[in-house]
Amino acid sequence: MLLELLPTELLLHLFEYLSISDLFRAFQRLNTRFDQLLHVQFRKFHLNFQSMPKAEFHQICQNYLPLIQNQTISLRLSDDDGTPDQTRLFFSLPIQIHQLTHLQSITLTHIHLKQTLQQLMTQCSSLPCLCRLKFYECYIALSEEESTDFFDKIWSLPKLTYCYFGICFAFENFFPNPTVVSTSLQYLAIRDTRCSFVLLGRLCQHTPNLQQLSIVFAEASLDEYTFSSPVLSITRLKLEFHCEKTILQTLLQNLPRLQHLTISLYRCFVDGNEWEEIFRKYLPDLKTFAFIMKVPPPNCVDKEAQMNEMLDTFRTKFWIEERRWFVQYHWYASDEELQANNIQIFTLPYLFNNFNTDGKCILAKSTDPNDTEYSTVNTVRHIRYNSTSFIDSFLSHFRFPNITYISLMFPYDEQIFDIIPRLDRLKTLYISTKADTDRDTIQSQLQILLERTTSLNKLLFGIWLNDNCETPSKELVCSSVEELDVQGFTINGDWRCYDHDQCLQLTQSSLAMQCKTLLIKVENQENVLDLVDNLPNLCTLIVRVANDPLEEDEFASGSQQDILIEWLKENLSSTCQISRSTNIVTDIRIWIQ
């Protein structure tokens, strides 16, 4: 069947799986019907500019965006290493965000300028359909007054139901403290900023319909307790907790309608009997519960007796028969004498993104008689693989099939391919080496690893303790890698710095030749030209220059002439976007194409 004979409903559904560039390249001006589909009937354009090449970004903004401004429902902008200064360029366009009148979702990542934040919030106030607002890995300097104004603008958005705050405020962190009431907000996730009773009480007063909350709770005392009445709207809570258990009990007893609780506790141990008492007294509606507790053990004497005593509190009728909630206990040791490092207790199945591998697991036991059922852990995405943590350890039977990020020390043992049986979902690989590891071993092991990946996007070289090893060598091949970070540390603890010959050698490697984003430190500014001229696919270069006046503290004021930036602007193409990072001023960000 010909594509153009397919029903309109099916074609519109297929359009949802294509990027905006692919849609316009394939169907614009093909015929009258497809133009009607593109410009009138298709109402779900998603503008995701993250990791987009500069040329494609400009093409979409200049040629396509004016045609679909009333059909765009989501926007994602990023100032990360792949697209530096993208948000400023977007805000300089003739079409502004407030003109995208059907916009439902906005996501900003790696934003560092408060002007960007202020521009965004000013324009968001005019968006009648905006219901989702997300900030990821943003670092912004705001005063307390400016932060209050920022939160007030968010709480004033009439249709906003979902907000994710991944914002770290420079100088001081400000938990949301709005002075206006939002009746629409139902979901809040607040990372990188710590909460207390006072702050949470104010937040709930100004967000009366809040149903789902994710927060970090710390530095609180019962003296701060200011809940005027229990919070009845919150039914789902995800909590990272850094306080005493009396604080936890007081917090939970004021959330009586909780149905789902996920909690990570640090330096706070709550045994099974204490949990049961909390649930029976204060949380009668609780349906699902997952926790992980990381605490130091009382002492290192008779470890197994201590473990059994703790686990017995989770073997009661309430845990095993009524709720069928099982827990597992791990005792980790970090030294040759197998003394205590920490103990961890967590619910089964394991439901957290990260898995601890600090030290050797010398003792493990579960309340579930069929605990081998939980040896495959599907939720873990990030892992730091250390051979000593898994070999001859209770962890050796664990399997992690869905890993997207690995931090790995070379040389590694072959057991890694049992522990992590699939690498097809791996996106980021961070590698380091031990001292005195020979070059051939590192290169051959790395190539074996790369051959097992199909989706690896980022390859980062970290602590490199063998100066005789090249990073990376010409022989390494992995067709999916688009970002290469060779800014790792040498055996002396300094940033690895590439001279002229090393830069040219790097440009001859397969990984560098294909990469779109490169992070590197070089000896002088001429090396920057070598890299730009000899890497044909390079879209973004994040570079530190050893003779940079800023690195040598020759000037600190942004008002003085930036000699290095001026030199780069004179010697690189005028189409290059060149700027310094706002939070690491020695990082020069060059958006090439």
VOGU-3710 file (C-alpha; in Angstrom, 3 decimals, decimal comma):
1> mllellptel> 0,000/0,000/0,000  1,214/3,502/-0,819  1,963/5,726/2,167  -0,281/8,500/0,907  -3,251/6,110/0,804  -3,131/5,469/4,548  -6,002/6,910/6,628  -5,440/10,348/8,109  -5,673/9,055/11,700  -2,905/6,533/11,060
11> llhlfeylsi> -0,631/9,079/9,378  -1,065/11,511/12,260  -0,169/8,732/14,666  2,972/7,911/12,651  3,975/11,587/12,694  4,303/11,407/16,491  7,317/9,096/16,133  9,291/11,440/13,858  11,372/14,479/14,731  10,294/17,848/13,421
21> sdlfrafqrl> 13,241/17,960/10,994  12,390/14,543/9,572  8,728/15,464/9,227  9,388/18,613/7,229  12,155/17,114/5,112  9,988/14,136/4,219  6,533/15,628/3,783  6,599/19,414/3,292  5,469/20,383/-0,210  5,064/16,719/-1,111
31> ntrfdqllhv> 1,438/17,354/-2,021  -1,576/19,316/-0,809  -2,766/16,579/1,534  0,515/16,285/3,419  0,830/20,061/3,687  -2,651/20,092/5,235  -1,614/17,356/7,659  1,579/19,172/8,663  0,268/22,701/8,954  -3,289/22,189/10,173
41> qfrkfhlnfq> -4,255/18,728/11,361  -1,145/17,578/13,247  -1,363/19,241/16,656  1,454/17,541/18,594  4,807/18,983/17,625  7,493/18,388/20,246  10,505/20,715/20,064  13,409/18,904/21,727  16,546/20,959/21,109  18,776/19,113/23,574
51> smpkaefhqi> 21,944/17,746/21,896  20,850/19,217/18,578  23,518/20,487/16,137  23,636/24,260/15,766  22,744/24,231/12,052  19,636/22,110/12,661  18,641/24,296/15,599  18,761/27,409/13,408  16,899/25,705/10,573  14,022/24,687/12,819
61> cqnylpliqn> 13,829/28,061/14,572  13,982/30,114/11,372  12,107/27,937/8,884  9,757/25,588/10,729  8,840/27,201/14,044  6,894/30,106/12,463  4,730/27,524/10,689  3,875/25,456/13,755  3,761/27,954/16,596  0,105/27,086/17,273
71> qtislrlsdd> 0,731/23,330/17,043  3,706/23,000/19,402  2,844/21,351/22,710  6,286/20,770/24,297  9,629/22,576/24,337  12,996/21,393/25,678  16,004/23,718/25,781  19,465/22,975/27,127  22,703/24,809/27,821  24,612/21,575/28,422
81> dgtpdqtrlf> 28,001/20,760/26,900  26,460/19,734/23,583  24,451/22,932/23,078  26,099/25,800/24,993  24,254/29,125/25,064  21,234/27,590/23,322  18,623/29,225/25,540  20,002/32,717/24,947  19,845/32,147/21,206  16,283/30,866/21,464
91> fslpiqihql> 15,159/33,889/23,473  16,643/36,152/20,798  14,283/34,749/18,140  11,468/36,855/16,671  8,992/34,236/17,916  8,923/34,126/21,705  7,702/31,427/24,056  4,517/33,310/24,918  3,517/33,056/21,231  3,493/29,245/21,422
101> thlqsitlth> -0,033/29,446/22,753  -0,710/25,688/22,895  2,463/24,847/24,781  1,747/22,312/27,533  5,245/21,367/28,715  8,575/23,223/29,100  11,855/21,586/30,135  15,103/23,443/30,782  18,399/21,692/31,545  21,812/23,009/32,634
111> ihlkqtlqql> 20,630/26,613/32,909  23,069/28,925/34,713  21,849/32,467/33,997  19,156/34,075/36,114  18,211/36,266/33,150  17,126/33,117/31,324  14,992/32,072/34,264  13,417/35,495/34,567  12,670/35,718/30,840  11,103/32,281/30,910
121> mtqcsslpcl> 8,812/32,986/33,844  7,721/36,338/32,427  6,652/34,642/29,202  5,135/31,572/30,863  2,527/33,739/32,550  0,889/34,218/29,131  0,633/30,506/28,270  -2,945/29,345/28,816  -2,247/25,588/28,454  1,026/25,152/30,338
131> crlkfyecyi> 0,667/22,259/32,787  4,215/20,837/33,130  7,406/22,705/34,021  10,738/20,930/34,598  14,246/22,086/35,503  17,131/19,597/35,443  20,713/20,159/36,651  20,400/23,931/36,775  22,771/26,087/38,818  21,614/29,667/39,215
141> alseeestdf> 22,609/32,572/41,444  19,494/34,179/42,910  18,946/36,285/45,988  16,243/35,297/48,466  13,976/38,034/47,119  14,543/36,890/43,534  13,865/33,263/44,441  10,573/34,209/46,119  9,542/36,112/43,005  10,499/33,088/40,888
151> fdkiwslpkl> 8,390/30,704/42,975  5,476/33,145/43,064  5,426/33,241/39,273  5,319/29,439/39,139  2,573/29,188/41,758  0,613/31,779/39,767  0,458/29,661/36,600  -3,235/28,767/36,436  -3,036/25,333/34,760  0,283/24,046/36,108
161> tycyfgicfa> -0,117/20,572/37,630  3,453/19,164/37,513  6,732/20,836/38,477  10,208/19,321/38,836  12,847/21,515/40,514  16,347/20,269/39,750  17,808/23,650/40,657  20,800/24,352/42,871  20,904/28,011/43,832  24,379/29,523/44,090
171> fenffpnptv> 25,497/30,905/47,458  22,415/29,641/49,296  19,719/27,110/48,517  16,134/28,287/48,701  13,343/25,794/49,199  10,123/26,893/47,439  8,528/29,531/49,653  5,709/31,055/47,590  3,493/33,805/48,938  0,648/33,035/46,535
181> vstslqylai> -1,593/29,961/46,487  -1,677/27,448/43,626  -4,856/25,399/43,415  -3,654/23,545/40,298  -0,290/22,085/41,391  -0,592/18,382/42,163  2,944/17,023/41,707  6,188/18,535/43,026  9,685/17,083/42,930  12,311/19,228/44,653
191> rdtrcsfvll> 15,926/18,094/44,368  19,192/19,733/45,496  17,382/21,804/48,132  16,719/20,579/51,659  13,427/20,856/53,446  12,390/21,224/57,098  9,096/21,352/59,015  8,787/25,110/58,689  9,408/25,089/54,957  7,162/22,093/54,293
201> grlcqhtpnl> 4,364/23,590/56,360  4,453/26,806/54,339  4,622/24,886/51,068  1,552/22,805/51,870  -0,418/25,879/52,923  0,202/27,433/49,518  -0,339/24,202/47,575  -3,612/22,834/48,980  -4,200/20,270/46,218  -0,718/18,763/46,270
211> qqlsivfaea> -0,999/14,986/45,820  2,527/13,768/45,045  5,690/15,117/46,642  9,383/14,240/46,303  11,758/16,048/48,691  15,018/15,899/50,639  14,289/16,363/54,349  17,168/17,451/56,588  18,370/19,782/59,326  15,075/19,762/61,142
221> sldeytfssp> 14,089/19,682/64,789  10,769/19,308/66,520  11,161/22,891/67,724  10,538/23,907/64,106  7,302/21,942/63,860  4,641/24,295/62,478  1,964/22,151/60,801  -1,296/23,870/61,711  -3,202/20,701/60,804  -2,478/17,371/59,068
231> vlsitrlkle> -1,955/17,528/55,301  -4,777/15,501/53,762  -4,064/15,992/50,079  -0,707/14,166/49,760  -1,120/10,491/48,855  2,323/9,723/47,411  5,644/10,678/49,018  9,217/10,065/47,866  11,580/11,086/50,627  15,329/11,334/51,155
241> fhcektilqt> 15,668/11,641/54,913  18,664/12,882/56,954  17,172/13,413/60,431  16,357/11,515/63,615  13,510/8,996/63,617  11,439/11,080/66,025  11,354/13,716/63,290  10,303/11,057/60,766  7,456/9,869/62,974  6,168/13,416/63,443
251> llqnlprlqh> 6,362/14,041/59,707  4,470/10,885/58,748  1,756/11,286/61,361  0,862/14,571/59,669  0,378/12,868/56,303  -2,455/10,487/57,219  -3,738/9,923/53,678  -0,462/8,504/52,339  -0,978/5,521/50,066  2,517/5,183/48,569
261> ltislyrcfv> 5,782/5,813/50,424  9,326/5,487/49,056  12,086/6,535/51,418  15,888/6,593/51,632  17,175/6,996/55,191  20,704/8,061/56,132  22,035/7,794/59,706  18,546/6,839/60,819  17,585/3,251/61,620  13,932/2,325/62,086
271> dgneweeifr> 13,326/-1,326/62,904  10,370/-3,386/61,752  8,387/-2,986/64,976  8,754/0,802/64,853  7,624/0,898/61,220  4,606/-1,256/62,073  3,616/1,089/64,877  3,867/4,111/62,569  1,742/2,436/59,896  -0,942/1,176/62,258
281> kylpdlktfa> -1,245/4,473/64,144  -0,803/7,054/61,427  -0,938/5,596/57,907  -3,999/3,337/57,659  -4,315/3,811/53,870  -0,735/2,855/52,984  -0,640/0,400/50,066  2,958/0,357/48,824  6,157/0,874/50,777  9,830/0,780/49,745
291> fimkvpppnc> 12,833/1,836/51,779  16,598/1,688/51,940  18,411/2,470/55,198  22,159/3,176/55,263  23,594/3,316/58,768  26,810/2,402/60,627  26,485/-0,795/62,675  26,433/-0,546/66,492  29,752/-2,420/66,658  31,763/-5,045/64,806
301> vdkeaqmnem> 31,348/-7,798/67,395  29,209/-10,826/66,495  27,981/-9,428/63,221  25,558/-12,266/62,501  23,840/-11,927/65,859  23,304/-8,224/65,227  21,948/-8,956/61,779  19,474/-11,574/63,040  18,300/-9,294/65,827  17,526/-6,524/63,316
311> ldtfrtkfwi> 15,881/-8,876/60,818  13,692/-10,506/63,453  11,773/-7,225/63,761  10,854/-7,613/60,075  9,760/-11,267/60,457  6,527/-10,553/62,312  3,055/-11,482/61,124  2,516/-7,893/59,991  5,497/-7,986/57,592  5,404/-11,572/56,359
321> eerrwfvqyh> 1,695/-12,451/56,260  -0,372/-9,261/56,297  1,694/-7,096/53,970  4,107/-9,616/52,423  6,837/-6,975/52,560  10,276/-8,590/52,628  13,602/-6,982/53,416  17,263/-7,778/52,796  20,271/-6,964/54,966  23,835/-6,291/53,726
331> wyasdeelqa> 26,913/-5,720/55,867  29,750/-3,967/54,020  33,406/-3,839/55,030  35,971/-1,521/53,499  39,280/-2,772/54,876  41,327/-5,963/54,958  40,329/-6,691/58,571  36,678/-6,735/57,391  35,691/-4,109/59,913  32,439/-2,265/59,487
341> nniqiftlpy> 31,908/0,296/56,789  28,130/0,394/56,814  25,043/-1,742/56,850  22,143/-1,465/54,453  18,627/-2,769/54,783  16,189/-2,481/51,909  12,817/-3,768/50,828  12,435/-6,413/48,145  12,247/-6,089/45,261  14,948/-3,395/45,162
351> lfnnfntdgk> 13,307/-0,272/43,713  16,068/2,370/43,631  18,104/3,686/40,698  21,549/3,350/42,304  23,127/0,298/43,910  25,790/0,567/46,591  29,162/-1,075/45,872  31,259/0,671/48,537  33,337/-2,042/50,110  32,864/-5,796/50,196
361> cilakstdpn> 29,573/-7,328/51,224  30,621/-9,836/53,888  27,202/-10,715/55,270  23,762/-10,848/53,672  20,391/-12,280/54,589  16,753/-11,816/53,612  13,410/-12,314/55,363  12,090/-13,924/52,180  12,787/-17,677/52,000  12,813/-17,377/48,209
371> dteystvntv> 15,203/-14,418/48,091  16,938/-15,678/44,934  13,826/-14,472/43,132  15,133/-10,941/43,614  18,645/-11,467/42,303  17,724/-9,739/39,024  17,339/-6,036/39,756  15,557/-4,235/36,929  15,291/-0,776/38,469  18,994/0,004/38,893
381> rhirynstsf> 20,301/2,328/36,180  23,583/3,607/37,686  26,339/1,475/39,099  29,953/1,881/40,144  31,550/-1,435/39,382  34,455/-2,426/41,582  35,721/-5,987/41,211  36,448/-6,350/44,936  32,796/-5,582/45,704  31,487/-8,503/43,645
391> idsflshfrf> 34,125/-11,251/43,485  33,801/-13,735/46,369  30,998/-11,606/47,732  27,327/-12,071/48,499  26,729/-9,601/45,661  28,062/-12,014/43,036  24,609/-13,470/42,359  23,049/-10,078/41,574  22,199/-9,201/37,967  21,581/-5,696/36,605
401> pnityislmf> 20,156/-5,914/33,065  19,066/-2,272/32,607  22,201/-0,284/33,385  22,510/3,089/31,608  25,578/4,444/33,469  28,707/2,593/34,618  31,718/3,945/36,491  34,415/1,339/35,937  38,000/0,867/37,104  40,415/-0,904/34,734
411> pydeqifdii> 41,479/-3,643/34,621  38,129/-5,300/35,305  37,333/-8,956/35,884  35,325/-11,128/33,500  32,580/-11,494/36,096  31,327/-8,053/35,098  29,527/-9,655/32,159  27,639/-11,904/34,571  26,755/-9,059/36,923  25,789/-6,766/34,033
421> prldrlktly> 24,612/-9,258/31,382  23,345/-6,626/28,933  25,018/-3,435/27,784  22,595/-2,514/25,019  21,019/0,200/27,195  24,300/1,685/28,385  24,413/5,426/27,592  27,394/6,674/29,627  30,675/4,942/30,471  33,119/6,561/32,915
431> istkadtdrd> 36,465/4,771/33,035  39,533/5,050/35,261  42,687/2,981/35,594  44,738/1,551/38,408  48,430/2,345/38,576  50,839/0,079/36,690  48,155/-1,336/34,394  49,725/-1,944/31,011  48,392/-0,168/27,941  47,498/-3,287/25,952
441> tiqsqlqill> 45,305/-4,659/28,756  43,387/-1,414/29,060  42,863/-0,987/25,329  41,819/-4,602/24,723  39,434/-4,663/27,688  37,902/-1,348/26,664  37,349/-2,532/23,110  35,663/-5,721/24,359  33,344/-3,555/26,433  32,613/-1,168/23,571
451> erttslnkll> 31,721/-4,035/21,246  28,975/-5,121/23,639  27,291/-1,702/23,579  24,838/-0,498/20,974  23,563/2,761/22,493  26,648/4,173/24,207  26,575/7,942/23,761  29,147/9,311/26,232  32,638/8,009/26,963  34,512/9,734/29,795
461> fgiwlndnce> 38,128/9,156/30,807  38,514/9,836/34,515  41,458/9,235/36,845  44,225/7,947/34,601  46,975/6,537/36,822  49,216/5,272/34,024  50,770/8,076/31,988  51,933/5,627/29,328  48,360/4,920/28,231  46,845/6,946/25,423
471> tpskelvcss> 43,270/8,106/25,879  41,871/7,013/23,542  44,023/5,021/21,102  43,533/4,902/17,328  42,322/1,303/17,499  39,269/1,892/19,685  35,988/1,724/17,774  32,397/2,364/18,866  30,094/3,835/16,245  27,446/5,127/18,686
481> veeldvqgft> 29,703/7,410/20,773  28,934/11,102/20,186  30,475/12,708/23,282  34,088/12,179/24,308  35,503/13,581/27,549  39,290/13,272/27,928  39,653/15,852/30,717  40,621/13,223/33,288  43,311/13,467/35,948  46,880/12,198/35,653
491> ingdwrcydh> 48,874/10,251/38,219  49,968/13,575/39,767  46,388/14,723/40,289  46,572/17,376/37,554  44,197/17,805/34,649  45,410/15,796/31,684  46,704/18,324/29,144  47,166/17,624/25,433  50,038/19,246/23,539  50,208/19,780/19,758
501> dqclqltqss> 51,350/16,257/18,880  48,850/14,625/21,216  46,009/16,701/19,772  46,912/15,627/16,234  47,187/12,032/17,387  43,775/12,307/19,026  42,236/13,635/15,811  43,351/10,455/14,049  41,425/8,185/16,420  38,108/6,767/15,288
511> lamqcktlli> 36,284/7,879/18,425  37,414/11,495/18,097  36,787/11,605/14,351  33,128/10,680/14,810  32,374/12,552/18,047  30,080/15,570/18,060  31,064/16,869/21,495  34,611/16,891/22,843  35,790/17,953/26,308  39,543/18,453/26,628
521> kvenqenvld> 42,355/20,545/28,126  45,071/21,711/25,723  48,453/23,365/26,024  47,699/26,546/24,077  45,075/28,250/21,899  46,616/27,008/18,635  45,665/23,494/19,719  42,028/24,593/19,662  42,358/25,398/15,961  43,963/21,998/15,349
531> lvdnlpnlct> 40,970/20,243/16,876  38,319/22,312/15,109  40,059/21,964/11,738  40,675/18,225/11,967  37,499/16,844/13,491  34,862/17,033/10,726  31,871/15,918/12,831  32,614/18,120/15,822  29,626/20,256/16,806  30,718/21,440/20,241
541> livrvandpl> 34,129/21,843/21,849  34,434/22,363/25,607  38,067/23,272/26,151  40,429/24,464/28,854  43,634/26,181/27,773  46,704/25,869/29,996  47,875/29,438/29,347  44,419/30,961/29,880  44,831/34,205/31,869  41,782/33,255/33,942
551> eedefasgsq> 43,425/30,013/35,004  46,492/31,980/36,033  44,318/34,515/37,927  45,655/37,422/35,873  42,225/39,025/35,915  38,983/38,234/37,641  36,560/40,893/36,485  34,239/40,077/33,605  34,405/43,720/32,550  38,038/43,440/31,496
561> qdiliewlke> 38,966/42,330/28,008  38,975/38,557/27,654  42,087/38,149/25,499  41,672/34,444/24,870  38,026/34,676/23,822  38,839/37,596/21,499  41,678/35,606/19,928  39,397/32,625/19,321  36,732/34,830/17,741  39,327/36,271/15,379
571> nlsstcqisr> 40,723/32,886/14,345  37,610/30,695/14,215  34,693/30,954/11,829  32,254/33,755/12,522  29,481/31,146/12,672  30,963/29,680/15,868  29,251/30,596/19,122  32,051/31,178/21,671  31,551/31,842/25,371  32,849/30,980/28,799
581> stnivtdiri> 30,916/28,727/31,108  29,088/30,796/33,690  29,852/28,435/36,580  33,355/27,192/35,533  34,967/30,216/33,901  38,029/28,298/32,654  35,737/26,174/30,472  35,431/27,726/27,024  32,372/26,508/25,135  32,465/26,619/21,341
591> wiq> 29,276/25,686/19,474  30,612/25,047/15,984  27,863/23,656/13,800
//
